[in-house]
Amino acid sequence: MSLIHKIKSLSAIHTILILGFAVSVSLFFCVLSFPPASHDGGTDEFLALTESLIERGEFESNVNSTFPTGSVRVPGYPTFLAISRIFTGSETSAALFLQIVLGTLNIFLSYKLALRLIGKERIAYLAAFC
């Protein structure tokens, strides 16, 4: 069976999931080849908070910020990064890949939620695609 026949035999939600995963993985490899692409204005602070959690078990950093750490950042994402780093040894790449997996799961959950709430498969596909 050719690749085109295999693709045609997939349901629409499978196609959307594969497309979403493929686009995310492509961007993941772009980020790996150009690391500054993964850093925005808050990245340094998140990484500093992650280091603080791993090294001292404290949610505090010395990164220059206009606001105190606790007033701007919640500990969820730095904790996610710390757990990822402890188990994989990778600074951010494992966490980014896990985010891709979770994002793909969110596509599926969006589809199921829209299907359950609205009951129309086309709208559920649109929700998953968006």
N, CA, C and O atoms as CSV, one atom per row, in Angstrom:
chain,resi,resn,atom,element,x,y,z
A,1,MET,N,N,0.849,-1.175,0.000
A,1,MET,CA,C,0.000,0.000,0.000
A,1,MET,C,C,0.894,1.236,0.000
A,1,MET,O,O,1.806,1.347,0.819
A,2,SER,N,N,0.635,2.154,-0.906
A,2,SER,CA,C,1.461,3.358,-1.006
A,2,SER,C,C,1.152,4.325,0.125
A,2,SER,O,O,0.130,4.213,0.802
A,3,LEU,N,N,2.047,5.267,0.310
A,3,LEU,CA,C,1.890,6.262,1.359
A,3,LEU,C,C,0.616,7.064,1.156
A,3,LEU,O,O,-0.074,7.376,2.126
A,4,ILE,N,N,0.292,7.402,-0.077
A,4,ILE,CA,C,-0.916,8.187,-0.368
A,4,ILE,C,C,-2.168,7.405,0.023
A,4,ILE,O,O,-3.107,7.980,0.572
A,5,HIS,N,N,-2.191,6.104,-0.252
A,5,HIS,CA,C,-3.345,5.293,0.131
A,5,HIS,C,C,-3.459,5.182,1.649
A,5,HIS,O,O,-4.561,5.180,2.197
A,6,LYS,N,N,-2.319,5.088,2.320
A,6,LYS,CA,C,-2.334,5.035,3.780
A,6,LYS,C,C,-2.872,6.334,4.358
A,6,LYS,O,O,-3.660,6.318,5.305
A,7,ILE,N,N,-2.450,7.456,3.793
A,7,ILE,CA,C,-2.920,8.758,4.278
A,7,ILE,C,C,-4.420,8.897,4.039
A,7,ILE,O,O,-5.140,9.397,4.903
A,8,LYS,N,N,-4.895,8.461,2.880
A,8,LYS,CA,C,-6.329,8.554,2.580
A,8,LYS,C,C,-7.158,7.679,3.510
A,8,LYS,O,O,-8.313,7.999,3.789
A,9,SER,N,N,-6.589,6.582,3.993
A,9,SER,CA,C,-7.346,5.685,4.858
A,9,SER,C,C,-7.405,6.171,6.307
A,9,SER,O,O,-8.180,5.639,7.102
A,10,LEU,N,N,-6.602,7.170,6.659
A,10,LEU,CA,C,-6.645,7.728,8.009
A,10,LEU,C,C,-7.890,8.580,8.181
A,10,LEU,O,O,-8.366,9.202,7.231
A,11,SER,N,N,-8.413,8.605,9.398
A,11,SER,CA,C,-9.529,9.502,9.655
A,11,SER,C,C,-9.003,10.932,9.735
A,11,SER,O,O,-7.797,11.156,9.842
A,12,ALA,N,N,-9.900,11.873,9.681
A,12,ALA,CA,C,-9.504,13.284,9.705
A,12,ALA,C,C,-8.786,13.645,10.997
A,12,ALA,O,O,-7.822,14.410,10.966
A,13,ILE,N,N,-9.230,13.117,12.126
A,13,ILE,CA,C,-8.584,13.473,13.394
A,13,ILE,C,C,-7.163,12.916,13.438
A,13,ILE,O,O,-6.263,13.565,13.969
A,14,HIS,N,N,-6.955,11.730,12.889
A,14,HIS,CA,C,-5.593,11.194,12.840
A,14,HIS,C,C,-4.698,12.073,11.971
A,14,HIS,O,O,-3.541,12.323,12.310
A,15,THR,N,N,-5.229,12.526,10.876
A,15,THR,CA,C,-4.464,13.396,9.976
A,15,THR,C,C,-4.112,14.702,10.669
A,15,THR,O,O,-2.984,15.183,10.555
A,16,ILE,N,N,-5.067,15.276,11.386
A,16,ILE,CA,C,-4.816,16.525,12.110
A,16,ILE,C,C,-3.768,16.307,13.201
A,16,ILE,O,O,-2.881,17.142,13.380
A,17,LEU,N,N,-3.862,15.199,13.927
A,17,LEU,CA,C,-2.881,14.897,14.977
A,17,LEU,C,C,-1.481,14.722,14.393
A,17,LEU,O,O,-0.511,15.252,14.933
A,18,ILE,N,N,-1.377,13.986,13.302
A,18,ILE,CA,C,-0.075,13.772,12.665
A,18,ILE,C,C,0.480,15.087,12.139
A,18,ILE,O,O,1.670,15.366,12.289
A,19,LEU,N,N,-0.369,15.889,11.529
A,19,LEU,CA,C,0.068,17.183,11.008
A,19,LEU,C,C,0.555,18.089,12.142
A,19,LEU,O,O,1.610,18.714,12.029
A,20,GLY,N,N,-0.208,18.159,13.227
A,20,GLY,CA,C,0.191,18.991,14.369
A,20,GLY,C,C,1.501,18.531,14.978
A,20,GLY,O,O,2.361,19.347,15.309
A,21,PHE,N,N,1.654,17.219,15.126
A,21,PHE,CA,C,2.889,16.672,15.678
A,21,PHE,C,C,4.064,16.955,14.744
A,21,PHE,O,O,5.139,17.349,15.197
A,22,ALA,N,N,3.860,16.754,13.438
A,22,ALA,CA,C,4.938,16.949,12.462
A,22,ALA,C,C,5.395,18.401,12.411
A,22,ALA,O,O,6.595,18.669,12.349
A,23,VAL,N,N,4.456,19.336,12.437
A,23,VAL,CA,C,4.818,20.755,12.421
A,23,VAL,C,C,5.584,21.109,13.697
A,23,VAL,O,O,6.585,21.824,13.644
A,24,SER,N,N,5.119,20.611,14.833
A,24,SER,CA,C,5.794,20.902,16.104
A,24,SER,C,C,7.199,20.321,16.143
A,24,SER,O,O,8.130,20.979,16.609
A,25,VAL,N,N,7.361,19.095,15.659
A,25,VAL,CA,C,8.692,18.476,15.641
A,25,VAL,C,C,9.618,19.234,14.692
A,25,VAL,O,O,10.801,19.406,14.985
A,26,SER,N,N,9.087,19.685,13.565
A,26,SER,CA,C,9.901,20.477,12.634
A,26,SER,C,C,10.397,21.753,13.304
A,26,SER,O,O,11.569,22.109,13.177
A,27,LEU,N,N,9.516,22.434,14.009
A,27,LEU,CA,C,9.918,23.649,14.719
A,27,LEU,C,C,10.891,23.335,15.849
A,27,LEU,O,O,11.790,24.125,16.139
A,28,PHE,N,N,10.712,22.182,16.486
A,28,PHE,CA,C,11.617,21.738,17.545
A,28,PHE,C,C,13.042,21.628,17.012
A,28,PHE,O,O,13.984,22.091,17.655
A,29,PHE,N,N,13.203,21.014,15.836
A,29,PHE,CA,C,14.544,20.872,15.266
A,29,PHE,C,C,15.107,22.218,14.806
A,29,PHE,O,O,16.320,22.422,14.833
A,30,CYS,N,N,14.246,23.122,14.391
A,30,CYS,CA,C,14.714,24.475,14.061
A,30,CYS,C,C,15.245,25.172,15.308
A,30,CYS,O,O,16.278,25.839,15.265
A,31,VAL,N,N,14.532,25.011,16.416
A,31,VAL,CA,C,14.957,25.618,17.674
A,31,VAL,C,C,16.276,25.009,18.141
A,31,VAL,O,O,17.151,25.721,18.632
A,32,LEU,N,N,16.423,23.676,17.985
A,32,LEU,CA,C,17.672,23.033,18.397
A,32,LEU,C,C,18.860,23.519,17.575
A,32,LEU,O,O,19.976,23.621,18.085
A,33,SER,N,N,18.615,23.819,16.299
A,33,SER,CA,C,19.718,24.281,15.463
A,33,SER,C,C,20.002,25.771,15.645
A,33,SER,O,O,21.060,26.250,15.237
A,34,PHE,N,N,19.079,26.502,16.245
A,34,PHE,CA,C,19.267,27.930,16.503
A,34,PHE,C,C,18.720,28.241,17.896
A,34,PHE,O,O,17.610,28.760,18.013
A,35,PRO,N,N,19.483,27.931,18.964
A,35,PRO,CA,C,18.992,28.049,20.344
A,35,PRO,C,C,18.379,29.393,20.736
A,35,PRO,O,O,17.438,29.398,21.529
A,36,PRO,N,N,18.859,30.540,20.224
A,36,PRO,CA,C,18.200,31.788,20.633
A,36,PRO,C,C,16.718,31.853,20.248
A,36,PRO,O,O,15.971,32.662,20.798
A,37,ALA,N,N,16.295,31.014,19.317
A,37,ALA,CA,C,14.884,31.005,18.915
A,37,ALA,C,C,13.981,30.536,20.043
A,37,ALA,O,O,12.796,30.868,20.063
A,38,SER,N,N,14.521,29.771,20.978
A,38,SER,CA,C,13.703,29.269,22.078
A,38,SER,C,C,13.691,30.210,23.274
A,38,SER,O,O,13.006,29.940,24.261
A,39,HIS,N,N,14.435,31.309,23.206
A,39,HIS,CA,C,14.503,32.237,24.335
A,39,HIS,C,C,13.707,33.497,24.046
A,39,HIS,O,O,13.926,34.183,23.047
A,40,ASP,N,N,12.785,33.779,24.940
A,40,ASP,CA,C,12.081,35.050,24.856
A,40,ASP,C,C,12.461,35.867,26.090
A,40,ASP,O,O,13.432,35.542,26.774
A,41,GLY,N,N,11.718,36.900,26.370
A,41,GLY,CA,C,12.073,37.787,27.473
A,41,GLY,C,C,12.097,37.132,28.837
A,41,GLY,O,O,12.856,37.563,29.705
A,42,GLY,N,N,11.286,36.097,29.058
A,42,GLY,CA,C,11.225,35.484,30.378
A,42,GLY,C,C,12.026,34.215,30.527
A,42,GLY,O,O,12.069,33.642,31.616
A,43,THR,N,N,12.665,33.756,29.459
A,43,THR,CA,C,13.365,32.469,29.501
A,43,THR,C,C,14.466,32.447,30.542
A,43,THR,O,O,14.586,31.478,31.292
A,44,ASP,N,N,15.270,33.495,30.603
A,44,ASP,CA,C,16.371,33.519,31.574
A,44,ASP,C,C,15.853,33.399,33.000
A,44,ASP,O,O,16.456,32.727,33.837
A,45,GLU,N,N,14.735,34.054,33.264
A,45,GLU,CA,C,14.175,33.981,34.611
A,45,GLU,C,C,13.654,32.578,34.912
A,45,GLU,O,O,13.863,32.063,36.011
A,46,PHE,N,N,12.975,31.954,33.944
A,46,PHE,CA,C,12.497,30.584,34.151
A,46,PHE,C,C,13.655,29.630,34.406
A,46,PHE,O,O,13.576,28.779,35.292
A,47,LEU,N,N,14.738,29.769,33.629
A,47,LEU,CA,C,15.897,28.890,33.801
A,47,LEU,C,C,16.583,29.144,35.139
A,47,LEU,O,O,17.056,28.205,35.778
A,48,ALA,N,N,16.640,30.391,35.564
A,48,ALA,CA,C,17.232,30.706,36.869
A,48,ALA,C,C,16.391,30.122,37.995
A,48,ALA,O,O,16.936,29.596,38.966
A,49,LEU,N,N,15.073,30.208,37.878
A,49,LEU,CA,C,14.192,29.617,38.887
A,49,LEU,C,C,14.346,28.096,38.908
A,49,LEU,O,O,14.312,27.477,39.971
A,50,THR,N,N,14.514,27.502,37.731
A,50,THR,CA,C,14.723,26.055,37.645
A,50,THR,C,C,16.003,25.660,38.370
A,50,THR,O,O,16.011,24.707,39.150
A,51,GLU,N,N,17.084,26.393,38.111
A,51,GLU,CA,C,18.363,26.125,38.784
A,51,GLU,C,C,18.214,26.251,40.299
A,51,GLU,O,O,18.741,25.435,41.053
A,52,SER,N,N,17.501,27.268,40.727
A,52,SER,CA,C,17.293,27.479,42.152
A,52,SER,C,C,16.522,26.320,42.777
A,52,SER,O,O,16.846,25.879,43.879
A,53,LEU,N,N,15.516,25.832,42.081
A,53,LEU,CA,C,14.747,24.696,42.591
A,53,LEU,C,C,15.615,23.444,42.700
A,53,LEU,O,O,15.531,22.708,43.683
A,54,ILE,N,N,16.450,23.205,41.684
A,54,ILE,CA,C,17.288,22.008,41.684
A,54,ILE,C,C,18.390,22.107,42.737
A,54,ILE,O,O,18.608,21.166,43.499
A,55,GLU,N,N,19.080,23.241,42.780
A,55,GLU,CA,C,20.253,23.374,43.649
A,55,GLU,C,C,19.908,23.634,45.117
A,55,GLU,O,O,20.524,23.050,46.009
A,56,ARG,N,N,18.929,24.505,45.375
A,56,ARG,CA,C,18.633,24.902,46.747
A,56,ARG,C,C,17.233,24.516,47.219
A,56,ARG,O,O,16.922,24.636,48.404
A,57,GLY,N,N,16.382,24.049,46.287
A,57,GLY,CA,C,15.014,23.716,46.669
A,57,GLY,C,C,14.178,24.953,46.982
A,57,GLY,O,O,13.188,24.877,47.709
A,58,GLU,N,N,14.588,26.093,46.426
A,58,GLU,CA,C,13.894,27.363,46.683
A,58,GLU,C,C,13.371,27.948,45.389
A,58,GLU,O,O,13.976,27.780,44.331
A,59,PHE,N,N,12.256,28.628,45.477
A,59,PHE,CA,C,11.672,29.302,44.323
A,59,PHE,C,C,12.059,30.776,44.381
A,59,PHE,O,O,11.237,31.637,44.692
A,60,GLU,N,N,13.308,31.043,44.081
A,60,GLU,CA,C,13.845,32.406,44.124
A,60,GLU,C,C,15.023,32.469,43.174
A,60,GLU,O,O,15.808,31.525,43.076
A,61,SER,N,N,15.141,33.590,42.473
A,61,SER,CA,C,16.285,33.726,41.570
A,61,SER,C,C,16.904,35.100,41.724
A,61,SER,O,O,16.311,36.009,42.305
A,62,ASN,N,N,18.092,35.229,41.199
A,62,ASN,CA,C,18.809,36.499,41.251
A,62,ASN,C,C,18.798,37.215,39.914
A,62,ASN,O,O,19.583,38.140,39.704
A,63,VAL,N,N,17.925,36.808,39.011
A,63,VAL,CA,C,17.835,37.450,37.702
A,63,VAL,C,C,17.242,38.837,37.886
A,63,VAL,O,O,16.277,39.014,38.630
A,64,ASN,N,N,17.821,39.821,37.207
A,64,ASN,CA,C,17.297,41.178,37.293
A,64,ASN,C,C,15.886,41.222,36.740
A,64,ASN,O,O,15.647,40.880,35.582
A,65,SER,N,N,14.970,41.641,37.566
A,65,SER,CA,C,13.576,41.723,37.161
A,65,SER,C,C,12.970,42.954,37.801
A,65,SER,O,O,13.361,43.359,38.895
A,66,THR,N,N,12.022,43.537,37.115
A,66,THR,CA,C,11.348,44.715,37.652
A,66,THR,C,C,10.508,44.363,38.867
A,66,THR,O,O,10.336,45.177,39.775
A,67,PHE,N,N,9.982,43.129,38.876
A,67,PHE,CA,C,9.093,42.693,39.947
A,67,PHE,C,C,9.750,41.580,40.756
A,67,PHE,O,O,10.617,40.874,40.241
A,68,PRO,N,N,9.354,41.415,42.004
A,68,PRO,CA,C,9.855,40.263,42.778
A,68,PRO,C,C,9.421,38.967,42.105
A,68,PRO,O,O,8.342,38.904,41.515
A,69,THR,N,N,10.257,37.932,42.189
A,69,THR,CA,C,10.015,36.668,41.497
A,69,THR,C,C,8.619,36.115,41.753
A,69,THR,O,O,7.911,35.773,40.806
A,70,GLY,N,N,8.221,36.023,42.988
A,70,GLY,CA,C,6.942,35.415,43.324
A,70,GLY,C,C,5.726,36.162,42.799
A,70,GLY,O,O,4.651,35.576,42.676
A,71,SER,N,N,5.877,37.436,42.490
A,71,SER,CA,C,4.726,38.209,42.025
A,71,SER,C,C,4.481,38.045,40.536
A,71,SER,O,O,3.404,38.396,40.055
A,72,VAL,N,N,5.446,37.523,39.793
A,72,VAL,CA,C,5.323,37.417,38.347
A,72,VAL,C,C,5.229,35.972,37.892
A,72,VAL,O,O,4.412,35.656,37.028
A,73,ARG,N,N,6.024,35.108,38.438
A,73,ARG,CA,C,6.110,33.719,37.993
A,73,ARG,C,C,5.516,32.776,39.028
A,73,ARG,O,O,5.781,32.895,40.224
A,74,VAL,N,N,4.718,31.846,38.552
A,74,VAL,CA,C,4.234,30.781,39.421
A,74,VAL,C,C,5.199,29.610,39.280
A,74,VAL,O,O,5.896,29.517,38.269
A,75,PRO,N,N,5.261,28.723,40.251
A,75,PRO,CA,C,6.281,27.677,40.219
A,75,PRO,C,C,6.008,26.511,39.262
A,75,PRO,O,O,6.841,25.610,39.164
A,76,GLY,N,N,4.888,26.495,38.564
A,76,GLY,CA,C,4.542,25.359,37.708
A,76,GLY,C,C,5.554,25.062,36.622
A,76,GLY,O,O,6.076,23.949,36.560
A,77,TYR,N,N,5.845,26.028,35.764
A,77,TYR,CA,C,6.755,25.769,34.642
A,77,TYR,C,C,8.195,25.550,35.092
A,77,TYR,O,O,8.843,24.637,34.581
A,78,PRO,N,N,8.733,26.348,36.029
A,78,PRO,CA,C,10.081,26.031,36.514
A,78,PRO,C,C,10.167,24.634,37.154
A,78,PRO,O,O,11.189,23.958,37.031
A,79,THR,N,N,9.106,24.208,37.828
A,79,THR,CA,C,9.085,22.859,38.400
A,79,THR,C,C,9.073,21.812,37.293
A,79,THR,O,O,9.769,20.802,37.389
A,80,PHE,N,N,8.289,22.043,36.245
A,80,PHE,CA,C,8.258,21.154,35.080
A,80,PHE,C,C,9.651,21.046,34.465
A,80,PHE,O,O,10.101,19.945,34.148
A,81,LEU,N,N,10.337,22.174,34.293
A,81,LEU,CA,C,11.696,22.174,33.748
A,81,LEU,C,C,12.669,21.444,34.671
A,81,LEU,O,O,13.536,20.704,34.205
A,82,ALA,N,N,12.525,21.652,35.977
A,82,ALA,CA,C,13.420,20.999,36.938
A,82,ALA,C,C,13.244,19.479,36.901
A,82,ALA,O,O,14.230,18.743,36.897
A,83,ILE,N,N,12.016,19.014,36.876
A,83,ILE,CA,C,11.759,17.572,36.820
A,83,ILE,C,C,12.313,16.994,35.523
A,83,ILE,O,O,12.933,15.931,35.522
A,84,SER,N,N,12.087,17.691,34.437
A,84,SER,CA,C,12.608,17.248,33.146
A,84,SER,C,C,14.127,17.159,33.177
A,84,SER,O,O,14.708,16.192,32.684
A,85,ARG,N,N,14.761,18.159,33.750
A,85,ARG,CA,C,16.233,18.182,33.796
A,85,ARG,C,C,16.773,17.089,34.716
A,85,ARG,O,O,17.794,16.475,34.406
A,86,ILE,N,N,16.112,16.840,35.832
A,86,ILE,CA,C,16.565,15.807,36.763
A,86,ILE,C,C,16.516,14.429,36.104
A,86,ILE,O,O,17.442,13.631,36.245
A,87,PHE,N,N,15.425,14.157,35.381
A,87,PHE,CA,C,15.266,12.830,34.789
A,87,PHE,C,C,16.027,12.635,33.482
A,87,PHE,O,O,16.399,11.508,33.154
A,88,THR,N,N,16.265,13.705,32.731
A,88,THR,CA,C,16.895,13.538,31.424
A,88,THR,C,C,18.299,14.123,31.349
A,88,THR,O,O,19.080,13.733,30.482
A,89,GLY,N,N,18.629,15.041,32.232
A,89,GLY,CA,C,19.933,15.684,32.175
A,89,GLY,C,C,20.008,16.777,31.121
A,89,GLY,O,O,21.023,17.467,31.024
A,90,SER,N,N,18.973,16.945,30.342
A,90,SER,CA,C,18.948,17.949,29.280
A,90,SER,C,C,18.399,19.255,29.831
A,90,SER,O,O,17.458,19.264,30.625
A,91,GLU,N,N,19.003,20.359,29.397
A,91,GLU,CA,C,18.544,21.641,29.921
A,91,GLU,C,C,17.107,21.956,29.495
A,91,GLU,O,O,16.248,22.187,30.347
A,92,THR,N,N,16.844,21.967,28.212
A,92,THR,CA,C,15.483,22.298,27.784
A,92,THR,C,C,14.933,21.392,26.689
A,92,THR,O,O,13.717,21.344,26.502
A,93,SER,N,N,15.775,20.681,25.968
A,93,SER,CA,C,15.272,19.935,24.811
A,93,SER,C,C,14.274,18.852,25.187
A,93,SER,O,O,13.284,18.661,24.480
A,94,ALA,N,N,14.509,18.136,26.285
A,94,ALA,CA,C,13.549,17.107,26.706
A,94,ALA,C,C,12.219,17.744,27.112
A,94,ALA,O,O,11.151,17.215,26.807
A,95,ALA,N,N,12.293,18.877,27.798
A,95,ALA,CA,C,11.065,19.565,28.194
A,95,ALA,C,C,10.303,20.067,26.971
A,95,ALA,O,O,9.075,19.991,26.930
A,96,LEU,N,N,11.024,20.577,25.977
A,96,LEU,CA,C,10.370,21.041,24.753
A,96,LEU,C,C,9.696,19.883,24.028
A,96,LEU,O,O,8.583,20.031,23.522
A,97,PHE,N,N,10.368,18.724,23.975
A,97,PHE,CA,C,9.755,17.573,23.303
A,97,PHE,C,C,8.534,17.081,24.068
A,97,PHE,O,O,7.533,16.707,23.458
A,98,LEU,N,N,8.605,17.077,25.386
A,98,LEU,CA,C,7.444,16.680,26.183
A,98,LEU,C,C,6.284,17.655,25.956
A,98,LEU,O,O,5.123,17.247,25.947
A,99,GLN,N,N,6.594,18.929,25.776
A,99,GLN,CA,C,5.549,19.907,25.465
A,99,GLN,C,C,4.903,19.601,24.114
A,99,GLN,O,O,3.703,19.818,23.945
A,100,ILE,N,N,5.675,19.104,23.159
A,100,ILE,CA,C,5.112,18.717,21.866
A,100,ILE,C,C,4.121,17.577,22.056
A,100,ILE,O,O,3.031,17.593,21.486
A,101,VAL,N,N,4.500,16.590,22.855
A,101,VAL,CA,C,3.611,15.454,23.120
A,101,VAL,C,C,2.332,15.934,23.820
A,101,VAL,O,O,1.231,15.525,23.453
A,102,LEU,N,N,2.484,16.793,24.818
A,102,LEU,CA,C,1.314,17.320,25.522
A,102,LEU,C,C,0.458,18.184,24.597
A,102,LEU,O,O,-0.769,18.156,24.688
A,103,GLY,N,N,1.090,18.947,23.712
A,103,GLY,CA,C,0.347,19.761,22.752
A,103,GLY,C,C,-0.457,18.904,21.798
A,103,GLY,O,O,-1.588,19.245,21.452
A,104,THR,N,N,0.127,17.781,21.365
A,104,THR,CA,C,-0.594,16.865,20.485
A,104,THR,C,C,-1.780,16.254,21.227
A,104,THR,O,O,-2.853,16.076,20.651
A,105,LEU,N,N,-1.587,15.937,22.491
A,105,LEU,CA,C,-2.697,15.435,23.310
A,105,LEU,C,C,-3.788,16.492,23.434
A,105,LEU,O,O,-4.974,16.164,23.422
A,106,ASN,N,N,-3.396,17.751,23.551
A,106,ASN,CA,C,-4.389,18.833,23.621
A,106,ASN,C,C,-5.205,18.947,22.343
A,106,ASN,O,O,-6.389,19.282,22.396
A,107,ILE,N,N,-4.593,18.673,21.194
A,107,ILE,CA,C,-5.346,18.670,19.933
A,107,ILE,C,C,-6.461,17.637,20.010
A,107,ILE,O,O,-7.609,17.914,19.663
A,108,PHE,N,N,-6.103,16.439,20.472
A,108,PHE,CA,C,-7.096,15.368,20.579
A,108,PHE,C,C,-8.174,15.713,21.605
A,108,PHE,O,O,-9.357,15.478,21.361
A,109,LEU,N,N,-7.778,16.266,22.743
A,109,LEU,CA,C,-8.756,16.634,23.768
A,109,LEU,C,C,-9.693,17.743,23.285
A,109,LEU,O,O,-10.874,17.750,23.633
A,110,SER,N,N,-9.173,18.678,22.487
A,110,SER,CA,C,-10.018,19.727,21.906
A,110,SER,C,C,-11.072,19.117,20.990
A,110,SER,O,O,-12.237,19.514,21.012
A,111,TYR,N,N,-10.647,18.149,20.185
A,111,TYR,CA,C,-11.572,17.444,19.298
A,111,TYR,C,C,-12.671,16.746,20.106
A,111,TYR,O,O,-13.856,16.903,19.813
A,112,LYS,N,N,-12.272,15.973,21.127
A,112,LYS,CA,C,-13.250,15.223,21.927
A,112,LYS,C,C,-14.198,16.160,22.674
A,112,LYS,O,O,-15.394,15.884,22.768
A,113,LEU,N,N,-13.679,17.252,23.197
A,113,LEU,CA,C,-14.520,18.202,23.931
A,113,LEU,C,C,-15.531,18.860,23.006
A,113,LEU,O,O,-16.712,18.947,23.343
A,114,ALA,N,N,-15.084,19.323,21.847
A,114,ALA,CA,C,-16.000,19.950,20.891
A,114,ALA,C,C,-17.041,18.945,20.405
A,114,ALA,O,O,-18.213,19.290,20.255
A,115,LEU,N,N,-16.626,17.726,20.163
A,115,LEU,CA,C,-17.562,16.691,19.719
A,115,LEU,C,C,-18.608,16.421,20.796
A,115,LEU,O,O,-19.789,16.244,20.497
A,116,ARG,N,N,-18.171,16.391,22.029
A,116,ARG,CA,C,-19.113,16.124,23.126
A,116,ARG,C,C,-20.049,17.304,23.387
A,116,ARG,O,O,-21.236,17.113,23.652
A,117,LEU,N,N,-19.510,18.525,23.311
A,117,LEU,CA,C,-20.333,19.700,23.612
A,117,LEU,C,C,-21.265,20.078,22.464
A,117,LEU,O,O,-22.417,20.445,22.691
A,118,ILE,N,N,-20.773,19.990,21.247
A,118,ILE,CA,C,-21.538,20.462,20.099
A,118,ILE,C,C,-22.174,19.315,19.337
A,118,ILE,O,O,-23.272,19.452,18.798
A,119,GLY,N,N,-21.488,18.189,19.293
A,119,GLY,CA,C,-22.046,17.009,18.657
A,119,GLY,C,C,-21.888,16.957,17.144
A,119,GLY,O,O,-22.399,16.037,16.506
A,120,LYS,N,N,-21.195,17.921,16.561
A,120,LYS,CA,C,-20.982,17.933,15.110
A,120,LYS,C,C,-19.513,17.673,14.831
A,120,LYS,O,O,-18.631,18.387,15.309
A,121,GLU,N,N,-19.273,16.632,14.046
A,121,GLU,CA,C,-17.901,16.212,13.812
A,121,GLU,C,C,-17.090,17.262,13.058
A,121,GLU,O,O,-15.904,17.436,13.340
A,122,ARG,N,N,-17.690,17.950,12.126
A,122,ARG,CA,C,-16.951,18.974,11.373
A,122,ARG,C,C,-16.459,20.098,12.283
A,122,ARG,O,O,-15.339,20.586,12.134
A,123,ILE,N,N,-17.294,20.493,13.208
A,123,ILE,CA,C,-16.887,21.551,14.149
A,123,ILE,C,C,-15.804,21.024,15.081
A,123,ILE,O,O,-14.891,21.764,15.446
A,124,ALA,N,N,-15.892,19.762,15.469
A,124,ALA,CA,C,-14.858,19.152,16.317
A,124,ALA,C,C,-13.524,19.108,15.572
A,124,ALA,O,O,-12.474,19.361,16.162
A,125,TYR,N,N,-13.565,18.790,14.283
A,125,TYR,CA,C,-12.336,18.802,13.482
A,125,TYR,C,C,-11.759,20.206,13.409
A,125,TYR,O,O,-10.546,20.388,13.515
A,126,LEU,N,N,-12.613,21.187,13.232
A,126,LEU,CA,C,-12.168,22.581,13.192
A,126,LEU,C,C,-11.534,22.984,14.533
A,126,LEU,O,O,-10.503,23.655,14.559
A,127,ALA,N,N,-12.152,22.572,15.629
A,127,ALA,CA,C,-11.592,22.867,16.953
A,127,ALA,C,C,-10.216,22.229,17.117
A,127,ALA,O,O,-9.298,22.844,17.660
A,128,ALA,N,N,-10.082,21.008,16.650
A,128,ALA,CA,C,-8.797,20.305,16.747
A,128,ALA,C,C,-7.760,20.980,15.872
A,128,ALA,O,O,-6.604,21.117,16.271
A,129,PHE,N,N,-8.154,21.394,14.706
A,129,PHE,CA,C,-7.216,22.022,13.777
A,129,PHE,C,C,-6.736,23.374,14.272
A,129,PHE,O,O,-5.578,23.741,14.073
A,130,CYS,N,N,-7.628,24.114,14.916
A,130,CYS,CA,C,-7.264,25.444,15.415
A,130,CYS,C,C,-6.422,25.344,16.646
A,130,CYS,O,O,-6.022,26.365,17.205
